[in-house]
Amino acid sequence: MNIGDNVSVKGWSGIAFYINKLEDDQAEVIMIGDDRKWTYNIDDLKPLASGSFCIECGQVGCYHNINE
């Protein structure tokens, strides 16, 4: 995984995040549509395909505004 990648986070089903910072086995992620920073173990992240979530609200499966 790389900085800028879109991911889902274990325990936050249905919400997209992006990786803001990587350090050792930790990733700082930011919820799409929010500006709060969260830190999780990289093992708790799962890559999300482009177009699988709304880039405005961050909801996985919402297709209001997507990148294809």
Secondary structure, 3 states (H helix, E strand, C coil): CCCCCEEEECCCCCECEEEEEEECCEEEEEECCCCCEEEEEHHHEEECCCCCECCCCCEECCCCCCCC
